[in-house]
Amino acid sequence: MASFVIVVCNKCGGLLAAKVEQKTRTCPYCGFKIALRKAKSVAAANDAGEASRTLKALKKRAAEKRKG
């Protein structure tokens, strides 16, 4: 079972990682308090390192989409 989840902020659309057992997380981009059970989950990871690599890749992909 995954230990981390990558979610999308409901307010600004930012991507962030959180531990599965957490109930809420504050978005580091806009300060919005995210209820993790209600947030859109886009990926899962087994450890912090994998979560970090996945988050970095997803952010890079999102930036490339914005560029066109």
Biotite code that builds the C-alpha atoms (Angstrom):
import biotite.structure as struc

atoms = struc.array([
    struc.Atom([0.000, 0.000, 0.000], chain_id="A", res_id=1, res_name="MET", atom_name="CA", element="C"),
    struc.Atom([1.192, 3.501, -0.832], chain_id="A", res_id=2, res_name="ALA", atom_name="CA", element="C"),
    struc.Atom([2.480, 5.731, 1.959], chain_id="A", res_id=3, res_name="SER", atom_name="CA", element="C"),
    struc.Atom([2.188, 9.024, 0.063], chain_id="A", res_id=4, res_name="PHE", atom_name="CA", element="C"),
    struc.Atom([-0.369, 10.549, -2.279], chain_id="A", res_id=5, res_name="VAL", atom_name="CA", element="C"),
    struc.Atom([0.006, 13.390, -4.784], chain_id="A", res_id=6, res_name="ILE", atom_name="CA", element="C"),
    struc.Atom([-3.056, 15.651, -4.799], chain_id="A", res_id=7, res_name="VAL", atom_name="CA", element="C"),
    struc.Atom([-4.261, 18.770, -6.587], chain_id="A", res_id=8, res_name="VAL", atom_name="CA", element="C"),
    struc.Atom([-5.133, 21.879, -4.555], chain_id="A", res_id=9, res_name="CYS", atom_name="CA", element="C"),
    struc.Atom([-8.844, 22.644, -4.884], chain_id="A", res_id=10, res_name="ASN", atom_name="CA", element="C"),
    struc.Atom([-8.177, 26.389, -4.967], chain_id="A", res_id=11, res_name="LYS", atom_name="CA", element="C"),
    struc.Atom([-5.067, 27.046, -7.098], chain_id="A", res_id=12, res_name="CYS", atom_name="CA", element="C"),
    struc.Atom([-4.480, 23.715, -8.856], chain_id="A", res_id=13, res_name="GLY", atom_name="CA", element="C"),
    struc.Atom([-1.010, 23.263, -7.366], chain_id="A", res_id=14, res_name="GLY", atom_name="CA", element="C"),
    struc.Atom([0.379, 19.756, -6.940], chain_id="A", res_id=15, res_name="LEU", atom_name="CA", element="C"),
    struc.Atom([1.573, 18.575, -3.542], chain_id="A", res_id=16, res_name="LEU", atom_name="CA", element="C"),
    struc.Atom([2.506, 15.387, -1.721], chain_id="A", res_id=17, res_name="ALA", atom_name="CA", element="C"),
    struc.Atom([1.004, 14.236, 1.561], chain_id="A", res_id=18, res_name="ALA", atom_name="CA", element="C"),
    struc.Atom([1.231, 11.180, 3.776], chain_id="A", res_id=19, res_name="LYS", atom_name="CA", element="C"),
    struc.Atom([-1.748, 8.859, 3.335], chain_id="A", res_id=20, res_name="VAL", atom_name="CA", element="C"),
    struc.Atom([-2.687, 9.037, 7.019], chain_id="A", res_id=21, res_name="GLU", atom_name="CA", element="C"),
    struc.Atom([-2.908, 12.863, 7.003], chain_id="A", res_id=22, res_name="GLN", atom_name="CA", element="C"),
    struc.Atom([-6.416, 14.340, 7.030], chain_id="A", res_id=23, res_name="LYS", atom_name="CA", element="C"),
    struc.Atom([-5.518, 17.856, 5.856], chain_id="A", res_id=24, res_name="THR", atom_name="CA", element="C"),
    struc.Atom([-2.608, 19.654, 4.265], chain_id="A", res_id=25, res_name="ARG", atom_name="CA", element="C"),
    struc.Atom([-1.986, 23.348, 3.668], chain_id="A", res_id=26, res_name="THR", atom_name="CA", element="C"),
    struc.Atom([-1.139, 24.213, 0.064], chain_id="A", res_id=27, res_name="CYS", atom_name="CA", element="C"),
    struc.Atom([2.397, 25.654, -0.087], chain_id="A", res_id=28, res_name="PRO", atom_name="CA", element="C"),
    struc.Atom([1.390, 27.864, -3.038], chain_id="A", res_id=29, res_name="TYR", atom_name="CA", element="C"),
    struc.Atom([-1.833, 29.573, -1.923], chain_id="A", res_id=30, res_name="CYS", atom_name="CA", element="C"),
    struc.Atom([-2.226, 28.649, 1.760], chain_id="A", res_id=31, res_name="GLY", atom_name="CA", element="C"),
    struc.Atom([-5.577, 26.868, 1.258], chain_id="A", res_id=32, res_name="PHE", atom_name="CA", element="C"),
    struc.Atom([-6.292, 24.083, 3.759], chain_id="A", res_id=33, res_name="LYS", atom_name="CA", element="C"),
    struc.Atom([-6.991, 20.939, 1.733], chain_id="A", res_id=34, res_name="ILE", atom_name="CA", element="C"),
    struc.Atom([-9.162, 18.085, 3.020], chain_id="A", res_id=35, res_name="ALA", atom_name="CA", element="C"),
    struc.Atom([-7.169, 15.220, 1.542], chain_id="A", res_id=36, res_name="LEU", atom_name="CA", element="C"),
    struc.Atom([-10.100, 12.796, 1.351], chain_id="A", res_id=37, res_name="ARG", atom_name="CA", element="C"),
    struc.Atom([-11.959, 15.245, -0.881], chain_id="A", res_id=38, res_name="LYS", atom_name="CA", element="C"),
    struc.Atom([-8.959, 16.312, -2.974], chain_id="A", res_id=39, res_name="ALA", atom_name="CA", element="C"),
    struc.Atom([-8.262, 14.924, -6.434], chain_id="A", res_id=40, res_name="LYS", atom_name="CA", element="C"),
    struc.Atom([-5.515, 12.324, -6.157], chain_id="A", res_id=41, res_name="SER", atom_name="CA", element="C"),
    struc.Atom([-3.298, 12.079, -9.252], chain_id="A", res_id=42, res_name="VAL", atom_name="CA", element="C"),
    struc.Atom([-0.611, 9.623, -8.089], chain_id="A", res_id=43, res_name="ALA", atom_name="CA", element="C"),
    struc.Atom([0.596, 7.491, -5.191], chain_id="A", res_id=44, res_name="ALA", atom_name="CA", element="C"),
    struc.Atom([4.065, 6.578, -3.935], chain_id="A", res_id=45, res_name="ALA", atom_name="CA", element="C"),
    struc.Atom([5.558, 4.066, -1.538], chain_id="A", res_id=46, res_name="ASN", atom_name="CA", element="C"),
    struc.Atom([8.114, 6.390, 0.086], chain_id="A", res_id=47, res_name="ASP", atom_name="CA", element="C"),
    struc.Atom([9.133, 10.044, 0.325], chain_id="A", res_id=48, res_name="ALA", atom_name="CA", element="C"),
    struc.Atom([11.785, 9.730, -2.370], chain_id="A", res_id=49, res_name="GLY", atom_name="CA", element="C"),
    struc.Atom([9.376, 8.216, -4.861], chain_id="A", res_id=50, res_name="GLU", atom_name="CA", element="C"),
    struc.Atom([6.772, 10.872, -3.973], chain_id="A", res_id=51, res_name="ALA", atom_name="CA", element="C"),
    struc.Atom([9.322, 13.620, -4.587], chain_id="A", res_id=52, res_name="SER", atom_name="CA", element="C"),
    struc.Atom([10.371, 12.199, -7.969], chain_id="A", res_id=53, res_name="ARG", atom_name="CA", element="C"),
    struc.Atom([6.740, 11.702, -9.036], chain_id="A", res_id=54, res_name="THR", atom_name="CA", element="C"),
    struc.Atom([5.778, 15.216, -7.944], chain_id="A", res_id=55, res_name="LEU", atom_name="CA", element="C"),
    struc.Atom([8.725, 16.703, -9.847], chain_id="A", res_id=56, res_name="LYS", atom_name="CA", element="C"),
    struc.Atom([7.783, 14.795, -13.015], chain_id="A", res_id=57, res_name="ALA", atom_name="CA", element="C"),
    struc.Atom([4.119, 15.836, -12.781], chain_id="A", res_id=58, res_name="LEU", atom_name="CA", element="C"),
    struc.Atom([5.073, 19.501, -12.269], chain_id="A", res_id=59, res_name="LYS", atom_name="CA", element="C"),
    struc.Atom([7.419, 19.351, -15.267], chain_id="A", res_id=60, res_name="LYS", atom_name="CA", element="C"),
    struc.Atom([4.676, 17.844, -17.430], chain_id="A", res_id=61, res_name="ARG", atom_name="CA", element="C"),
    struc.Atom([2.205, 20.522, -16.315], chain_id="A", res_id=62, res_name="ALA", atom_name="CA", element="C"),
    struc.Atom([4.696, 23.285, -17.117], chain_id="A", res_id=63, res_name="ALA", atom_name="CA", element="C"),
    struc.Atom([5.302, 21.839, -20.595], chain_id="A", res_id=64, res_name="GLU", atom_name="CA", element="C"),
    struc.Atom([1.531, 21.769, -21.230], chain_id="A", res_id=65, res_name="LYS", atom_name="CA", element="C"),
    struc.Atom([1.245, 25.440, -20.265], chain_id="A", res_id=66, res_name="ARG", atom_name="CA", element="C"),
    struc.Atom([4.059, 26.384, -22.672], chain_id="A", res_id=67, res_name="LYS", atom_name="CA", element="C"),
    struc.Atom([2.202, 24.771, -25.530], chain_id="A", res_id=68, res_name="GLY", atom_name="CA", element="C"),
])
